[in-house]
Amino acid sequence: MDGPLNLSATPWAAAANRSGGGGPPAALPGRAPLSVFGVLLLTLLALLAAATFLWNVLVLATILRVRAFHRVPHNLVASMAVSDVMVAALVMPLSLVHELAGRRWQLGRALCHVWIAFDVLCCTASIWNVTAIALDRYWSLSRHLEYTLRARRCISNAMIALTWALSAVIALAPLLFGWGETYSEGNQECQVSQEPSYTVFSTFGAFYLPLCVVLFVYWKIYKAAKFRIGSRKSNSITPIAPEGLEVKEASQQSQMVFTVRHATVTFQTDGDTWREQKEKKAVLMVGILIGVFVLCWIPFFITELINPLCSCDIPPIWKSIFLWLGYSNSFFNPLIYTAFNKNYNNAFRNLFSRQH
């Protein structure tokens, strides 16, 4: 999923060129010196890669250390964190090297193939892991009786295996089946195969298919949660207190406590129960996770699909912005998931408190 940032083609690099009073260095033909803005931009991208790596490693360390997290859905979160760690450790650094080299690949054919393969593999796996989390949440809401812990464990493990298998097929197809070329030695180019048939296959397999799945699933999640919460409220009992009956409004709970001859009876009122609040929070979390995923990746995949098919001349700077916007999704994924889970917040505090 290559679309490197052409800093030499931007207005700030051209301004630096003019102010330098001379041409580009002889050792790097066609490359303009970086402006202050360009240096700051590359620094921010490097910080993004470092923050993505550290945040996902923290999530993985927490899942490994806390025994309560050794079950679903935390295995899906761990799979997502692994893919995002690989994006930060194996893909982003070489993308930065590519940027600094003026969009010229100077590291050889073998490393180009490795970089592109890991790029497609890790980004595709990250996208499908988001889809798996959405599916798991939907089945736990809509089929909570059939979706037992054992069934949930088996299905989640199967989704993880399918996620990585499909991602590997999409990533390795150009190398295994000669489906287009990723490296051009003469032009010093290293990019995802631009073969139109592979473009359609890879973009639909890596993005458009999971996009349709997550949008459909979230619509079903919203309907299921709304139906279940509405059903509980319509079936709630509103008691009428006769004379001599002591009625107490329970503090911070959606229930009323009635004491009659030393016996206590609890009736559900119209407020939200703890389970309803938990479901609403889960629906909100999945919605934000899906929304950020769509916003981060849809610009890149639109340009990635139309560019080889219509031979459109998309400015490299925009392709690079869309690429790094997609990479940033690997930073937002653990941030969103852990922000809506108190167990992770408590585990983070315990992890740091023990170290101090």
Disulfide bonds with the S-S distance in Angstrom:
Cys112-Cys190 2.00
Cys310-Cys312 1.88
